[in-house]
Amino acid sequence: MAVPSTLKYGFTWILPLISAFTWLGMLLAMLIVWELEGHPHYASMSPNQHIAYISDIGAQGLKPLFIAGCVITTVFLDLSFASERWLRHSGRLAKNLGTAEKILSGLSMVFAVAGTAGLILLSIFDTLHHPKLHDGFLLLFIAGYVISAIFVCAEYQRLGIHFREHFILRFSFWAKLAFIIGEVILAIVFAATSFDKEQNVAGVFEWIIALIFTFYVLTFFIDLLPAAKSTQEHTNIERMHMREVENGTAMMDGAGYTNGTANDTANGTANDTANGTNGNAYAIGATGHEGVGTGQYKPPAAQNF
């Protein structure tokens, strides 16, 4: 009995939801606890600092929650990356038709793993006991996921050339591009205010950066959702064949022989041409097959692209 596609592929779109809501839930829990405790001034905070960083709260009693939230968020986000690659390879999503697109996809996963390592390590090496390591891992986290998003956008831009009818590709591309631009601008402001000892302003921007990351994760829910509804296999085969035709690698000849099918005349025979000397006819098609000099043509087996 065949497994319904909604069961076989439906679980994939749940992965980014788990990641996004775990991250959002962790942030809200930490913010609520800090609010309920009356805005305490933690040991890791500067003397004039009144707004706690996420890492300030995460370095105290909520450190287990901080570590668990970071691990679950990044692991399920990386699984979303891997699932998208698998679904494009298997034809459930718009397929990567060129080597460049596959390389871009691979690079996006590599930098996502780097961002994962940064977030998990910054939660373990807290800002109270390991301030320099914590700041370094924070930079790795932000840079890793921003660079990963850049490669994802580049991949989607190339996919959009071959699958212009897919609105989701365009929407996801622009959503991720907005994330890149927004996070880079906010990260610059965060860094500038931190160096200027404006910790309260920097704290506000850190919370904004973290919340925006939630929406970036949710864009992968949009990417993976079509896999549970329909298959792109037929469309992918057509696009791959068109790519081969453009590159001059498809099996074609002057009579329009394409994809293993003869361009027949009305009576169903091959379109022959006389040799001009002895009246013998030559079937126009793939060379090396039966039919030369007889007017009869037997095509080879159909090719799958």
C-alpha angles and dihedrals in degrees: 000000000000117000112239113250090235089063098037096048103013095089093067097073089053091064097073090043090057090048096047098044093044089054094045093045092051092050093048092047092052092046093048093049091050090049095047092049090058100255097294119205106238125210091247092057125096118251094253095038116113102165113069121226117232087249091053091058092040091055092061133056093321094060093111089053091047094052094044092047093050093048095049093044096052098038093054091043090054089048087054089055091049092046092052091051091049093048093050091048093049093046099247089117131032102299127237101246099184139047092241092060091051091049091050090050091050093049091050089055093048093054091043088057088050089052089048091054090048095052096045093046094047089054091052097042096051126201093248099059102020107027097160095046089045093054091047093052090046089057090048091051096051096040093045096055096039092052089044090054090051091056091046090053091049090051092049092048090057092044089052090060091063099032104041092152092065108095092184092065091055094044093048091047093055093042092054092044089053088051091052094049094042096046094046092052093046092045090054091050090046092051093045094050091045092054090046089056091245092138096161092056091043090050092056092050092048091057091048092051091051094049093049088054086066091063092048090056090050091058087072089059087060090048095051101039096082090060090071094051109044144350127250093200097113093045091047092054091051092049092048091051091049089051091053091049090052090051092048094243099111117104104255138143139184093278092058097260102171134168092355096304123119119228095238129198124234094278092053097249127120118275099256131189129206118244091226095232114061101008093249112147127222121207111231109227140077112352123238096043132112119276102065110140094001104073089235118115130193111192121215122248115293115269122230117218 
